[in-house]
Amino acid sequence: MKKQILLFLLVISLAFNLAFIGMFIWHRTHAPIPFERPEFHDFKEHMRQKPGRIEADKQDFMDCRRQFMDYLREDEFNETVADSLRQETLNRQIKLETAFGKRLIEMRKNGEFNDKDFRRPPEDRLQRSKRRRK
């Protein structure tokens, strides 16, 4: 009886190990492809050509966020200072998002992009399910 139990446990252990190795190999060979919506390729290219104020606002936000994170790493901590840095970071993010939204409206109004550029392409069920699994 004891031999049968040990044999059964050995088979179960072997099955789990093979399953683990199989999943490891499958994930290595079938790495997920990052999802990028193709309709925004031209839009991104256009924004890179005419960054304007948005790039400066983005840099201000990133600097402020870095400063906030650096403060949180320091040994000395003051909650009031941390809260003021957090609020400043949020204000700069709002400024960046506002500038970006205004730029989108301006681009649409000037005809730099038509409404096709802002529409989501139709997805088939397979693409949608693949995106959900990631």
DRENRO-770044 format. One line per 5 residues: number of its first residue (from 1); their letters; for each residue x, y, z of C-alpha. Coordinates in nm, 4 decimals, always signed. Layout:
BEGIN
NUM	a	X:Y:Z  ... .
END
This chain:
BEGIN
1	mkkqi	+0.0000:+0.0000:+0.0000  +0.2770:+0.2449:+0.0893  +0.4519:+0.1796:-0.2461  +0.1315:+0.2593:-0.4336  +0.0909:+0.5918:-0.2522 .
6	llfll	+0.4522:+0.6882:-0.3193  +0.4168:+0.5925:-0.6859  +0.0966:+0.7970:-0.7093  +0.2670:+1.0993:-0.5494  +0.5641:+1.0575:-0.7815 .
11	visla	+0.3379:+1.0582:-1.0875  +0.1480:+1.3672:-0.9628  +0.4762:+1.5481:-0.8890  +0.6124:+1.4587:-1.2320  +0.2941:+1.5859:-1.3982 .
16	fnlaf	+0.3138:+1.9197:-1.2137  +0.6802:+1.9599:-1.3014  +0.6178:+1.8855:-1.6691  +0.3253:+2.1292:-1.6726  +0.5398:+2.4006:-1.5141 .
21	igmfi	+0.8262:+2.3464:-1.7588  +0.5818:+2.3363:-2.0500  +0.4201:+2.6660:-1.9489  +0.7620:+2.8250:-1.8988  +0.8713:+2.7221:-2.2482 .
26	whrth	+0.5392:+2.8281:-2.4013  +0.5596:+3.1742:-2.2433  +0.9170:+3.2137:-2.3626  +0.8279:+3.1264:-2.7217  +0.4926:+3.3066:-2.7337 .
31	apipf	+0.5704:+3.6390:-2.5681  +0.2772:+3.8820:-2.5839  +0.3069:+4.1496:-2.8482  +0.2565:+4.4998:-2.7092  -0.0746:+4.6381:-2.8292 .
36	erpef	-0.0514:+4.9638:-3.0190  -0.3479:+5.1001:-3.2007  -0.2467:+5.1609:-3.5623  -0.4760:+5.4595:-3.6102  -0.2614:+5.6658:-3.3733 .
41	hdfke	+0.0660:+5.6148:-3.5599  +0.0152:+5.9250:-3.7784  -0.1095:+6.1188:-3.4781  +0.2018:+6.0380:-3.2743  +0.4229:+6.1318:-3.5664 .
46	hmrqk	+0.2427:+6.4641:-3.6022  +0.2760:+6.5397:-3.2314  +0.6506:+6.4705:-3.2484  +0.6892:+6.7144:-3.5375  +0.5016:+6.9959:-3.3607 .
51	pgrie	+0.5512:+6.9408:-2.9883  +0.4957:+7.3042:-2.8904  +0.4097:+7.3744:-2.5290  +0.3088:+7.0161:-2.4587  +0.6676:+6.8907:-2.4533 .
56	adkqd	+0.7700:+7.1611:-2.2055  +0.4676:+7.0833:-1.9841  +0.5516:+6.7146:-1.9995  +0.9085:+6.7824:-1.8925  +0.7860:+7.0043:-1.6046 .
61	fmdcr	+0.5521:+6.7297:-1.4893  +0.8212:+6.4605:-1.5097  +1.0672:+6.6775:-1.3151  +0.8102:+6.7513:-1.0469  +0.7129:+6.3849:-1.0205 .
66	rqfmd	+1.0787:+6.2855:-0.9908  +1.1271:+6.5472:-0.7174  +0.8238:+6.4103:-0.5285  +0.9503:+6.0518:-0.5527  +1.3002:+6.1575:-0.4450 .
71	ylred	+1.1535:+6.3308:-0.1408  +0.9657:+6.0146:-0.0436  +1.2957:+5.8229:-0.0521  +1.4708:+6.0643:+0.1864  +1.5285:+5.9683:+0.5495 .
76	efnet	+1.3688:+6.2829:+0.6889  +0.9965:+6.2937:+0.6213  +0.7502:+6.5755:+0.6701  +0.3943:+6.4998:+0.5694  +0.3154:+6.8646:+0.4950 .
81	vadsl	+0.6055:+6.8935:+0.2505  +0.5161:+6.5609:+0.0906  +0.1537:+6.6701:+0.0497  +0.2548:+7.0023:-0.1069  +0.4861:+6.8218:-0.3518 .
86	rqetl	+0.2053:+6.5788:-0.4365  -0.0332:+6.8675:-0.4990  +0.2214:+7.0433:-0.7202  +0.2693:+6.7228:-0.9190  -0.1060:+6.6928:-0.9672 .
91	nrqik	-0.1331:+7.0567:-1.0755  +0.1368:+7.0080:-1.3369  -0.0296:+6.6902:-1.4614  -0.3599:+6.8756:-1.4967  -0.1784:+7.1516:-1.6867 .
96	letaf	-0.0231:+6.8920:-1.9197  -0.3557:+6.7155:-1.9815  -0.5297:+7.0476:-2.0465  -0.2652:+7.1537:-2.3002  -0.2867:+6.8156:-2.4702 .
101	gkrli	-0.6668:+6.8329:-2.4898  -0.6537:+7.1847:-2.6327  -0.4024:+7.0692:-2.8916  -0.6320:+6.7836:-2.9943  -0.9242:+7.0235:-3.0336 .
106	emrkn	-0.7062:+7.2627:-3.2322  -0.5859:+6.9838:-3.4608  -0.9406:+6.8676:-3.5251  -1.0655:+7.2211:-3.5849  -0.7838:+7.3049:-3.8281 .
111	gefnd	-0.8407:+6.9882:-4.0265  -0.4999:+6.8421:-3.9460  -0.6842:+6.5191:-3.8718  -1.0233:+6.4040:-3.9816  -1.2636:+6.2056:-3.7695 .
116	kdfrr	-1.1284:+5.8767:-3.9091  -0.8025:+5.9414:-3.7235  -0.9869:+5.9567:-3.3932  -1.2077:+5.6512:-3.4434  -1.1304:+5.3110:-3.3060 .
121	ppedr	-1.0964:+5.0538:-3.5836  -1.3436:+4.7677:-3.5745  -1.2043:+4.4724:-3.3861  -1.2970:+4.1166:-3.4415  -1.3704:+3.8898:-3.1492 .
126	lqrsk	-1.0310:+3.7211:-3.1603  -0.8394:+4.0487:-3.1276  -1.0622:+4.1608:-2.8397  -1.0179:+3.8356:-2.6507  -0.6392:+3.8424:-2.7025 .
131	rrrk	-0.6230:+4.1945:-2.5628  -0.8321:+4.0975:-2.2591  -0.6023:+3.8059:-2.1779  -0.2921:+4.0270:-2.1571 .
END
